Amino acid sequence: MRMETVTAFTDLEDSEVSRNCPVLGLDGATLHLKVPRPVAIGRPVKLEADDTLSLGEVSYCRQTEDGYIVWVELLQSLHNVSELSRLARALLR
């Protein structure tokens, strides 16, 4: 499956954010993407694309000529984040 999406990728152990990481595909609950630096297997990560925030764990990392291919096992996803933020602000007023 080829996807035309990019995601912000955050390693939750060191809080480093990589922007504009191309999503290469989705196989079940495993997201395949390209990142600029290696990520250890088992690292918790956050992915932000479009209006969705996802949490997962790295299950694979392999170096390529221009970065690293990473597989992330998606554990939780929250959709319509902007609408939820708007609702939370309205409730706090």
Buried (B, 14 or more C-beta within 10 A) or exposed (E): EEBEBBBBBBBEEEEEEBEEBBBBEBEEEBBBBBBEEEBEEEBBBBBBBEEBBBBBBBEBBEEEEEBBBBBBBBEEEEEEEEEEEEEEEEEEE
